[in-house]
Amino acid sequence: MPHGCAPTHAFSPSDIVSESMAMKQNVWEFVRNQNGSYAVFHNGKLLSDGISEERREDEFCVRFGFCGHEYQEIVRQLRQSGKCTLEL
């Protein structure tokens, strides 16, 4: 199982440059605030803040599309370090 929050992709040599450019333009950041709520950023822009523990799964999965294994990995990183960055 890969460590960190970023998904693992298989690249062909010709795809590396174009994939690298795309990753720089699609960065998601999930942050646990000091008050225990959560914030979600996309490419540095705050999309949602003050997400409660009870609403976390609905917001991350239903609203932003990070479900299943991705959701579990985000939560693991948030518990471990309070922050998770995904470069897609």
Backbone bond lengths (Angstrom), bond angles and torsions (degrees), N, CA, C in turn:
res aa  C-N    CA-C-N  psi(-1)  N-CA   C-N-CA  omega(-1)  CA-C   N-CA-C  phi
1 M - - - 1.456 - - 1.519 108.71 -
2 P 1.317 118.43 127.53 1.455 120.17 -178.50 1.523 110.88 -69.01
3 H 1.328 115.14 148.19 1.454 120.27 177.41 1.516 109.15 -91.09
4 G 1.304 116.52 157.63 1.452 121.43 179.38 1.511 110.47 90.29
5 C 1.281 115.66 -177.80 1.449 121.03 -171.98 1.518 112.81 -101.07
6 A 1.310 117.30 -20.25 1.455 120.49 -175.86 1.521 110.63 -74.89
7 P 1.344 118.02 133.00 1.458 120.27 177.69 1.521 111.13 -67.23
8 T 1.324 115.98 154.69 1.454 121.86 179.39 1.526 108.69 -92.02
9 H 1.321 117.32 131.46 1.460 122.96 178.75 1.522 108.69 -125.68
10 A 1.332 115.97 148.23 1.458 120.95 173.78 1.524 107.59 -96.14
11 F 1.321 116.82 124.40 1.461 121.68 -178.87 1.511 110.28 -114.56
12 S 1.331 116.22 141.11 1.458 119.84 167.22 1.524 105.86 -86.99
13 P 1.326 117.87 156.10 1.468 119.81 -178.68 1.530 113.68 -53.29
14 S 1.314 117.91 -36.22 1.473 119.83 -178.61 1.525 112.20 -73.04
15 D 1.331 117.52 -18.24 1.457 120.96 -179.15 1.526 113.57 -88.57
16 I 1.320 117.65 -15.44 1.467 120.70 -171.33 1.521 111.62 -59.25
17 V 1.305 119.50 -46.51 1.463 121.60 -177.30 1.519 110.33 -65.76
18 S 1.324 118.44 -48.92 1.460 120.04 -178.08 1.522 110.82 -66.88
19 E 1.314 119.00 -38.71 1.463 122.12 177.45 1.520 110.48 -65.69
20 S 1.314 117.43 -38.99 1.450 121.36 179.33 1.523 110.40 -62.44
21 M 1.311 117.70 -42.42 1.460 121.20 178.35 1.525 110.41 -64.39
22 A 1.320 117.16 -41.43 1.461 120.83 -179.62 1.525 110.85 -64.96
23 M 1.336 116.82 -38.82 1.462 120.03 -178.71 1.521 110.63 -64.70
24 K 1.304 118.41 -36.47 1.461 121.14 179.63 1.522 110.90 -66.24
25 Q 1.302 117.62 -22.96 1.449 122.04 -176.55 1.523 113.18 -98.76
26 N 1.327 119.06 -0.03 1.458 121.45 -177.60 1.523 109.33 -138.09
27 V 1.319 116.38 75.20 1.459 122.41 -177.35 1.519 108.88 -112.45
28 W 1.332 115.65 124.68 1.457 123.03 176.91 1.516 108.24 -109.72
29 E 1.319 115.65 137.53 1.461 120.17 177.92 1.528 108.80 -131.25
30 F 1.320 114.64 130.26 1.460 122.74 177.96 1.522 106.63 -115.33
31 V 1.339 116.54 130.42 1.462 121.06 -174.02 1.523 109.14 -132.11
32 R 1.330 115.60 136.23 1.466 120.77 171.80 1.524 107.14 -92.32
33 N 1.317 116.60 120.96 1.456 122.50 179.42 1.531 110.64 -76.68
34 Q 1.317 116.63 163.22 1.461 121.17 -179.70 1.520 112.04 -61.18
35 N 1.321 118.07 -28.87 1.458 120.75 -179.73 1.531 113.08 -83.46
36 G 1.339 116.95 3.38 1.463 121.68 178.14 1.514 114.55 92.23
37 S 1.321 117.91 -7.31 1.462 120.24 176.40 1.536 108.83 -83.47
38 Y 1.321 115.58 176.59 1.466 120.91 -175.94 1.525 110.68 -124.65
39 A 1.333 114.83 153.81 1.465 122.45 175.49 1.519 108.58 -128.79
40 V 1.333 115.97 149.32 1.462 122.23 178.87 1.525 108.24 -126.52
41 F 1.340 115.40 129.53 1.455 122.90 177.73 1.524 108.76 -119.84
42 H 1.327 116.87 145.93 1.460 122.12 172.37 1.514 107.55 -129.52
43 N 1.335 115.62 119.98 1.465 122.36 -176.69 1.533 111.52 51.59
44 G 1.325 115.46 40.54 1.454 121.39 176.57 1.520 115.46 83.50
45 K 1.327 117.66 -5.56 1.459 121.85 -179.23 1.528 109.85 -97.42
46 L 1.327 116.58 127.95 1.461 121.32 178.42 1.522 109.26 -68.50
47 L 1.350 115.66 121.59 1.455 120.50 178.46 1.523 112.06 -100.11
48 S 1.324 116.25 -33.82 1.462 120.54 -177.65 1.514 108.87 -156.58
49 D 1.322 116.00 141.01 1.461 121.07 179.22 1.521 108.34 -141.02
50 G 1.321 115.72 157.31 1.464 120.16 179.08 1.519 113.11 75.34
51 I 1.334 116.97 24.82 1.464 120.58 179.05 1.529 107.84 -72.53
52 S 1.321 116.68 122.95 1.470 120.61 -179.48 1.526 110.70 -76.46
53 E 1.319 115.18 162.17 1.466 121.44 176.11 1.533 110.03 -55.99
54 E 1.323 116.58 -40.19 1.467 121.56 -178.24 1.531 112.48 -66.65
55 R 1.327 117.63 -30.69 1.467 122.33 -177.98 1.529 113.15 -96.85
56 R 1.327 116.64 -5.48 1.468 120.63 -173.43 1.522 113.03 -54.50
57 E 1.321 118.05 -51.35 1.463 119.92 -177.28 1.528 111.61 -63.43
58 D 1.329 117.59 -42.41 1.471 120.13 177.96 1.531 111.03 -60.38
59 E 1.319 116.36 -44.66 1.465 120.03 -178.62 1.528 111.49 -67.09
60 F 1.328 116.98 -51.51 1.468 120.42 -176.05 1.524 111.37 -66.22
61 C 1.328 117.39 -41.73 1.466 121.12 -174.96 1.527 111.79 -87.75
62 V 1.315 117.23 -60.40 1.462 120.16 -173.49 1.533 111.46 -69.52
63 R 1.318 116.88 -46.61 1.471 119.66 -175.95 1.518 113.07 -77.38
64 F 1.361 116.62 -43.30 1.464 119.74 -173.41 1.529 114.03 -106.78
65 G 1.332 118.64 -8.71 1.463 121.68 172.90 1.521 116.63 86.09
66 F 1.335 118.27 14.04 1.464 121.21 178.82 1.526 108.69 -99.89
67 C 1.331 115.43 94.96 1.463 122.12 -173.86 1.531 110.55 -119.71
68 G 1.317 115.65 173.66 1.458 121.61 174.16 1.514 112.95 57.14
69 H 1.326 115.53 -129.27 1.462 121.82 -177.45 1.527 111.27 -60.24
70 E 1.321 117.25 -41.15 1.469 119.90 179.21 1.529 110.77 -59.69
71 Y 1.319 116.32 -45.62 1.468 120.64 179.11 1.528 110.37 -61.22
72 Q 1.315 116.72 -46.25 1.467 120.90 -179.87 1.521 111.55 -60.47
73 E 1.316 117.74 -39.94 1.456 121.67 179.73 1.534 110.88 -68.73
74 I 1.324 117.39 -39.40 1.465 120.73 176.39 1.521 109.79 -60.50
75 V 1.330 116.85 -47.63 1.470 121.35 -179.45 1.526 110.38 -62.60
76 R 1.324 117.48 -40.44 1.473 120.46 178.96 1.530 110.18 -60.35
77 Q 1.329 116.82 -46.22 1.455 120.54 -179.94 1.534 111.53 -66.00
78 L 1.328 117.09 -38.87 1.462 119.99 177.94 1.524 111.02 -62.75
79 R 1.319 116.73 -41.00 1.470 120.07 178.23 1.520 111.34 -66.54
80 Q 1.318 115.54 -36.30 1.460 120.70 -176.82 1.526 112.62 -76.48
81 S 1.326 116.54 -45.66 1.472 118.40 -172.53 1.529 114.62 -129.06
82 G 1.328 117.87 -7.45 1.455 120.43 -179.05 1.523 114.01 83.21
83 K 1.340 116.64 4.54 1.457 120.57 -176.60 1.530 109.98 -153.70
84 C 1.304 116.06 145.00 1.462 121.33 175.84 1.523 108.07 -142.88
85 T 1.325 116.58 127.73 1.455 121.62 178.07 1.529 109.23 -116.25
86 L 1.309 115.95 128.17 1.469 122.52 176.43 1.518 108.71 -113.83
87 E 1.311 116.28 128.11 1.461 121.53 173.58 1.523 106.85 -111.76
88 L 1.307 115.94 110.61 1.470 120.78 -176.41 1.513 111.39 -107.60
